[in-house]
Amino acid sequence: MRNFKKIVFTVFGSTCAVLGVVGIIVPLLPTTPLLLLAAFFYGKSSHRLQQWLFNNRIFGSYLTNYVEGRGISRRNKTYTLTFLWLAMGYSIFSIISNFLIQVLLFLIAICVTIHILTIKTIKSKINQ
């Protein structure tokens, strides 16, 4: 039974990790919460996979800084908000024709923007 739990948690963790990586490109998929959830599931199933997640060269330091409450660099905030608003703007004005969905997407973008702006800003390694 213990091995079954480890397999299930590993599958859930891997699914969340993949969706989190896809969320880097797709603005409505929340990258950080999915990667945090993946870390939780990996923590229950595989210390090696959890360490891989936190030591990943692409998002490991971002995830570690977020979990430890250090914050996000100004560069990442700028990138995130720029990409968010470009993708949302394109979706709202070019793809979605339903007014209520357009308003919902706009409200989601505002909420995500507020969340990103309220996270502590840290100096990136480039500026140090």
N, C-alpha and C positions, 0 to 999 in steps of 0.2 A: 504494500500500500504506500509505503514511503517513497519508493521509486516512482510510482504513478504520480504522486504529488509533485515530485521534482520535475517530471516530464511535463506535466500540465503547466507548472509555473514557468518552466523554460519556454514552452510554446507561447504562453501569454506574454512573457517578457520579450521574446523575439518579435511577436506580432506588434507589440507597442513600439519597439525600437524601429522596425521597418516603417510603421506609420509615422513615427516621429521624424525620421529622415525624409520621408515624402513630404511631411509638413514644412520642411525647410523651403520647399518650392511652392506648395499649395497653401495659400494664406488661411483657409478655413480649418485646416488641420493644426491643432495646437501642438507645436513641437515640444516645448518645454514640459508640459504636463505628461505627454506621452513618453518622453525619455525618462522622466522621474518615475512614472509607473513601471517602465521597463526595468529601471534600477531596483525598484521594490521587488518585482517578481524575480529578478536575477538574484537578489539578496536572499530570497527564500529557496532558490534552487541551485545556483551556481556562483560561488564567489569569483571564480575565474571570469565568467561572463560579466559580472558586475564590475570587476576591475577593468575589463576591456572597455566597457562603456565609459567609465570615468577617466580612463587614460587614452581614449580615442583622440587622435591628433586633430580631427575636424571639430568635434563638439565636446570633447572631454573637459577642457578648461572652462568652457562656458557653463556646462552642467555643474561642475564642481563649485565654481564661483556662485552660481545661483543657489545651490543647496546649502552652502556655507554662509549665505547671506552677505557675501562681498559685493555683489551687484553685477552689472553688465557694462562693458566699455561703451564709450560714446560712439565709437565706430560701429559696434554691433547694434546699438539703438538706432543710429541713423540708417543703417542698412535695413534693419527690420521694419522701421516705419516707412521708409521709402518704398520698399517692395510691397508692404501691406497696402499702402494707399494706391500704388500703381495697379496692383492686381484687383483690389476692390473697385477702384474707379473703372477699370476696364470691364469688370463683371457687371457693375451697376448700370453703366451707360451703353455697353455694347452687347452683352449677352442676355441679361435678365430683362424681361419686359413687364413682369408683374410688379406693380407699384409697392405693394406690401413687402414683397421680398427685397426690393431695392432699399426700402426704409430699414428693414431688418439688417441687411448687410451693412448699411451705413452706421447703424447703432452698434453693431458688433465691432466695426472698425474703430469707432470712437472709444468703446470700452477697452479694446486691446491697446489703443494708443495711450489711454489714461494709465492702464496697468504698466506698460513699458516705461512711461515717463515717471511713474512713482517708484520704480526700482532704483536703488542706489546706483550712481554712476561711478565706475572705477577707472583709473588710468590704465590704458592698454600698455602692453610691454613695449610697443613702439615709442610711446611718449616718455618712458622712464629712463 
